[in-house]
Amino acid sequence: MPIDVTQMQDPLGLLRLGYAKPLLELRAQRWEAGASNERTEQVVEETPVAIVYNGIPHVVMMATPVDLEDFALGFSITEELIRTPDDFRSAEVVRYSQGIEIQASIAPECEGVITTRNRRLTGRTGCGICGTDSITAVLKQLHPVAPSAPIPPSAIESALRSLVTHQTLNAAAGAVHAAGWASRDGTIELAREDVGRHNALDKLIGALLKRGVD
């Protein structure tokens, strides 16, 4: 039976966070052209999202509650918690009143990395280093990327111009970051949005990996 969050007696809205949609409608006063008008505004949501690997809690991030399976996979690979996308077996999004838990199943061989790199704090708005407990955990060795044919500046400009057409949340509420994947001619092929820019990128990476894009 679906939960009717409107019946929750919760003036701060904390008991509905786990069931929140990406956008929230609020009554607001807008000052425009020398006059104040009351109207309905849409605001992007930010929800506590816990990632748990094989029953081991790892981190709580503040994120927009959409494309969370993509987020979990992208976060896992960019943080080098797993070796390859094949190590990420499955993910179940479980909603509670005060937040969301992503219960991820990963290869048992990766559990050692999870236990040694548990974060100590809540990550705020998709901060890429929040919660890490040492400088060495932040200053990781970068992996070289094989050179490829240069991308024309015109393609980059075209991709930047067209990215906005893929930002449905930003169009509705504003203040939403996006990350996009474009072909070599500048055509946006995939995009993801989040209130946190690092989250948007992790979501995009996860979505690409699920589609077999390396």
Sequence and secondary structure as in RCSB ss.txt:
>XXXX:A:sequence
MPIDVTQMQDPLGLLRLGYAKPLLELRAQRWEAGASNERTEQVVEETPVAIVYNGIPHVVMMATPVDLEDFALGF
SITEELIRTPDDFRSAEVVRYSQGIEIQASIAPECEGVITTRNRRLTGRTGCGICGTDSITAVLKQLHPVAPSAP
IPPSAIESALRSLVTHQTLNAAAGAVHAAGWASRDGTIELAREDVGRHNALDKLIGALLKRGVD
>XXXX:A:secstr
    GGG   TT GGGGGG  SEEEEEEEEEETTEEEEEEEEEE  EEEEEEETTEEEEEEEE SSSHHHHHHHH
HHHTTSSSSGGGEEEEEEEEETTEEEEEEEE GGGHHHHHHS  SS B TT SSTT  SHHHHS           
  HHHHHHHHHHHGGG HHHHHHS  EEEEEE TTS EEEEEEESSHHHHHHHHHHHHHHTT  
